[in-house]
Amino acid sequence: MDANFDFDKLMQGGSQAEIVYVRAVKTADLPDDVREKAEGLEQLYSVHKVSGERLALVADRKLAFVLARQHDLAPVMVH
């Protein structure tokens, strides 16, 4: 990865990207209306705020990370 990070700004209380959590979710554990939209997928990936609020459900892990980063969020994978 070739990105510049301003550590001085961080030390002065500069803003950081908000952390969000990405985790695999079994489609069978989701409500019926969501399962219908999953189109045969056995697993989706959920993007959550630290508070637990679900922000998104997507088809694959890579898409979850891309989506988070496009919205200036810092994704972290959890089990």
SULPENOR-V400666 format. One record per pair of residues at least 6 apart in sequence whose C-alpha atoms are under 6 Angstrom apart, sorted by the first residue. I is the first residue (numbers start at 1). J is the second residue. Records with the same first field share a line. If there is no record, write none. Layout:
I = J ; J
This chain:
17 = 72 ; 73 ; 74
18 = 73 ; 74
19 = 73 ; 74 ; 75
20 = 48 ; 49 ; 50 ; 74 ; 75
21 = 47 ; 48 ; 75 ; 76 ; 77
22 = 46 ; 47 ; 76 ; 77
23 = 45 ; 46 ; 77 ; 78
24 = 44 ; 45
25 = 43 ; 44 ; 45
26 = 43
27 = 35 ; 42 ; 43
44 = 58 ; 59
45 = 57 ; 58 ; 60 ; 61
46 = 56 ; 57
47 = 54 ; 55 ; 56
48 = 54 ; 55
65 = 75
